[in-house]
Amino acid sequence: MKPITKKHFIRRTLGWIITLSTIYVVFILALGAMQGKFLYFPDRVKFVPDQWALKEMQPLIATTEDGLTLTSWYYPPKKPDKFTIVFFQGNAGHLGYRNYKVRPWLSAGYGVLMIGYRGFGNPGTPSEEGLYMDARAAIDSLRAKGLPDKAFVFYGESLGTGVATQMATEYDASGLILESPYTSIPDVAAARYPMVPAHLLLRDKYDSLSKIKDVHMPLLIMHGERDQVIPVKFGHMLLDAANEPKQGEFIPNADHNDVYDMRIQQLVLNFIDKLPTDPLLQSGLKKQEPVKP
C-alpha cells in the first residue's frame, strides 16, 4: 500500500471541502426556494364557525389591495362601550382551532373580528406583505361601517404577533396583546439553526423589534418560560424595547402551545376591561343600537 503523499492529502481534502461546500450551497438555495413551506402550515379547509361552537360569527368579505376576495369572520359587540378584538392567528391550521380563545370574548360581550388569511381556507398564497394586506382589508371594512380605530384591540398569537404589531403601527387602536411573540422571524430561525444565514435568506421577516417603538398604546405580552418554538428571550427583548404602558406575563412551565390557560384568559379580559372607553363612546358609536344577544 502506497503512503499518502502531502500533495495527495491536500488534493483529497480540497475535494471534500468543495463537495461539502457544494452540498451546503445547494441546501441553502433549496431552503430559500421553499422557505414558504417551512414558515406557513395552513389548513386549506374553509373554517365554518358552526362546526367550532362559534355560530355567532358571520362572514366579512373584503377585497385586498392585490385583488383577492377573502373571508374573515365578525360578530359585533353587544354594547357601545365594548371593544372589538381583532384576532391574528399563528402560522398553522385555521381559525376554528382557536375557538377556546374567542369564546370567552364573545361571552363577555366583546366584538370579535377573526382575520382570514390568504391560503388559510381563502384564495392566494401566504406571505408577509400578503398577510398585512389581508388584515388591512378586513379592518378597513369595519372602519367603513363606522367603527373608529379606538374600537379595536389587536390580539396576535405566535406568527400573528408580527401582523398585529404591524397593524398597531398603522391604526390607532386601544390596545395590543401579543401571545408568544418574537423580535423577527430571522432572529428565531438563526437561534434554532445557527449554520443557516437566516437574516440573508428569509424574505418574510416580520421585524417586530424595529416596529415596536412606533406602537403607542397599552401593550400586554404573554410568553411561556419553556417555549421551544419561540424562546422566551425574544418576548423579553420585545417588551424591553416597547413604550409604556406595557405589561409582561412570563408563565413558568408553559410551552408554546399551552401558554393560554384559564388564568391567561382572565388576564386578557382584565387587561381589556381596564382600557379606557371614553374615546370609544365619544366617537359616535353611542348612536348605534346595541346588538341583541
C-alpha positions in Angstrom: 0.0 0.0 0.0 1.5 3.3 -1.1 1.8 6.0 1.5 -0.4 9.1 1.1 1.8 12.0 0.0 1.2 15.5 1.2 0.1 16.6 -2.2 -2.4 13.8 -2.5 -3.7 14.6 1.0 -4.2 18.2 0.2 -6.0 17.4 -3.1 -8.3 14.9 -1.3 -9.0 17.4 1.5 -9.8 20.2 -1.1 -12.1 17.7 -2.9 -14.0 17.1 0.3 -14.3 20.8 1.1 -15.6 21.5 -2.4 -18.1 18.7 -2.2 -19.4 19.7 1.2 -19.5 23.3 0.2 -21.5 22.4 -2.9 -23.9 20.4 -0.8 -24.3 23.3 1.7 -24.9 25.8 -1.1 -27.5 23.6 -2.8 -29.1 23.0 0.6 -29.3 26.8 1.3 -30.6 27.5 -2.2 -33.3 24.8 -1.7 -34.3 26.4 1.7 -34.5 29.8 0.1 -36.7 28.5 -2.7 -39.0 26.6 -0.4 -39.0 28.9 2.7 -42.7 29.5 2.5 -43.4 25.8 3.1 -41.2 26.0 6.3 -43.0 29.1 7.6 -46.7 28.6 6.8 -48.7 25.4 7.5 -52.2 26.4 6.6 -55.2 24.1 6.8 -56.8 24.8 3.4 -60.2 23.6 4.5 -62.5 26.5 5.0 -63.3 27.4 8.6 -67.0 27.0 9.3 -67.9 28.7 12.6 -71.0 26.5 13.3 -68.7 23.5 13.5 -66.5 25.1 16.1 -69.0 26.4 18.6 -68.8 29.9 17.2 -72.2 30.1 15.4 -72.5 33.8 16.1 -69.6 34.6 13.7 -70.7 35.9 10.4 -68.6 36.2 7.2 -67.0 39.5 6.4 -66.0 39.6 2.8 -63.2 42.1 1.8 -61.0 42.7 -1.2 -57.3 43.2 -0.7 -55.0 45.7 -2.4 -53.8 43.0 -4.7 -57.3 41.9 -5.7 -58.0 38.8 -3.6 -61.5 38.4 -2.2 -61.1 36.9 1.3 -63.5 35.8 4.0 -62.9 36.9 7.6 -65.4 36.4 10.4 -67.0 39.0 12.6 -69.5 39.5 15.4 -70.2 43.0 16.7 -70.0 44.0 20.4 -73.2 43.8 22.4 -72.9 47.3 23.9 -71.4 50.6 22.5 -68.7 50.6 25.2 -67.4 47.2 24.3 -64.3 46.8 22.1 -63.9 44.6 19.0 -61.0 42.2 19.5 -59.1 41.7 16.2 -57.6 38.2 16.2 -54.5 37.3 14.2 -53.8 33.6 14.2 -50.5 31.8 14.1 -48.9 30.0 11.1 -50.8 26.7 11.2 -54.3 25.2 11.0 -57.3 27.5 10.7 -59.3 29.8 12.9 -61.5 27.1 14.3 -58.6 25.7 16.3 -58.6 28.9 18.3 -62.3 28.8 19.4 -61.3 28.3 23.0 -59.7 31.8 23.0 -62.5 33.6 21.1 -65.5 32.0 23.0 -64.8 33.9 26.3 -64.5 37.2 24.5 -67.9 36.7 22.9 -69.4 35.6 26.2 -68.1 38.8 27.8 -69.9 40.9 25.2 -66.9 42.0 23.1 -67.0 42.1 19.4 -64.6 39.8 17.6 -63.0 40.0 14.1 -61.1 36.9 13.1 -58.8 37.8 10.3 -59.0 35.3 7.4 -55.5 35.0 5.8 -54.8 34.2 2.2 -54.1 30.5 1.7 -55.9 29.6 5.0 -59.2 28.4 3.5 -59.0 31.5 1.3 -57.6 32.1 -2.2 -53.9 33.0 -2.5 -50.5 32.1 -1.0 -49.4 33.4 2.4 -46.6 35.9 2.6 -45.6 38.8 4.9 -46.9 41.6 2.7 -49.9 39.4 1.8 -51.0 38.9 5.4 -50.6 42.7 6.0 -52.9 43.3 3.1 -55.4 40.7 4.4 -55.6 42.4 7.8 -56.0 45.9 6.3 -58.8 44.8 4.1 -60.8 43.3 6.9 -60.1 46.2 9.4 -60.9 48.8 6.8 -64.2 47.0 6.0 -65.3 47.6 9.6 -64.0 51.2 9.6 -66.2 51.8 6.5 -69.1 50.7 8.6 -68.4 53.4 11.2 -66.0 51.7 13.7 -63.2 54.0 14.7 -59.7 52.9 15.4 -60.2 53.2 19.1 -62.9 50.5 18.9 -60.2 47.9 18.2 -58.0 45.8 20.4 -55.4 43.8 18.4 -54.5 40.3 19.6 -51.8 38.3 17.9 -50.5 34.8 18.6 -47.1 33.4 17.5 -46.6 34.3 13.8 -49.7 36.5 14.1 -47.9 38.8 16.6 -45.9 40.2 13.7 -49.1 41.0 11.8 -50.7 42.5 14.9 -47.6 44.7 15.6 -47.6 46.0 12.1 -51.3 46.9 12.3 -50.6 48.6 15.6 -48.2 51.0 13.8 -50.9 51.8 11.2 -54.1 52.1 13.3 -54.7 54.0 16.5 -56.2 51.0 18.3 -56.9 51.0 22.1 -54.6 48.1 22.9 -52.2 45.4 21.7 -51.9 41.9 23.1 -49.1 39.6 21.9 -49.0 35.9 22.8 -45.6 34.2 22.3 -44.1 37.0 20.2 -40.7 37.3 18.6 -38.3 40.0 17.6 -38.2 38.8 14.0 -38.6 35.6 12.1 -34.9 35.6 11.1 -33.9 36.0 14.7 -35.8 32.9 15.7 -34.5 30.9 12.7 -30.9 31.9 13.5 -31.3 30.9 17.1 -32.6 27.4 16.1 -30.3 26.9 13.0 -27.1 28.8 13.6 -25.5 27.3 10.5 -28.1 28.9 8.2 -27.7 32.6 7.2 -31.3 33.3 8.1 -31.1 37.1 8.0 -29.9 36.9 4.4 -32.1 34.1 3.3 -35.6 34.8 4.7 -37.8 37.1 2.7 -40.6 37.3 5.3 -39.0 39.0 8.3 -41.9 40.3 10.4 -39.4 42.6 12.1 -41.5 43.5 15.2 -38.4 44.7 17.2 -37.8 47.6 14.8 -41.6 48.5 14.8 -42.5 48.2 18.4 -41.1 51.7 19.1 -43.8 53.1 16.8 -46.6 51.4 18.8 -48.2 53.9 21.2 -51.0 52.0 23.0 -51.2 49.8 26.1 -49.3 46.6 25.5 -49.6 43.1 27.1 -47.1 40.4 26.2 -47.6 36.8 27.4 -44.9 34.1 26.9 -44.2 30.6 28.2 -40.9 30.2 30.0 -40.3 26.8 28.4 -41.3 27.8 24.9 -39.2 25.7 22.5 -40.6 27.2 19.3 -40.1 30.9 20.1 -37.7 31.1 23.1 -39.0 33.4 25.8 -35.9 35.6 25.5 -37.5 37.2 22.4 -40.6 38.1 24.4 -38.4 39.8 26.9 -36.5 41.7 24.2 -39.7 42.9 22.6 -41.1 44.0 26.0 -37.9 45.9 26.9 -38.0 47.8 23.6 -41.7 48.7 23.8 -43.1 52.0 25.0 -45.1 52.4 28.2 -47.7 51.5 29.3 -46.7 47.8 29.0 -47.2 44.6 30.9 -45.3 41.3 30.6 -46.5 38.0 31.9 -44.0 35.2 31.6 -45.6 31.9 32.6 -43.4 29.2 34.3 -43.8 25.6 33.0 -45.7 26.8 29.9 -44.5 25.9 26.4 -45.5 27.4 23.1 -48.9 25.7 22.6 -50.1 25.6 26.2 -49.4 29.2 27.3 -53.1 30.1 27.0 -55.0 28.7 30.0 -57.8 29.8 32.3 -55.5 32.2 34.2 -54.3 33.8 31.0 -57.8 34.0 29.7 -58.8 36.1 32.8 -55.6 38.1 32.4 -56.6 39.1 28.9 -60.1 40.0 30.0 -58.8 42.1 32.9 -56.3 43.9 30.6 -59.1 44.8 28.1 -61.5 45.7 30.9 -59.1 48.4 32.1 -58.7 50.1 28.8 -60.4 53.5 28.7 -63.7 53.5 26.8 -64.3 57.3 26.8 -62.8 57.8 23.3 -64.9 54.9 22.1 -68.2 56.4 23.4 -67.3 59.8 22.2 -66.7 58.5 18.6 -70.3 58.3 17.7 -70.8 54.6 18.4 -73.2 55.5 21.2 -75.7 56.4 18.5 -75.8 52.8 17.3 -78.3 50.3 18.7 -76.8 47.6 20.9 -76.6 44.2 19.4 -79.2 41.8 20.9 -77.9 38.5 22.2 
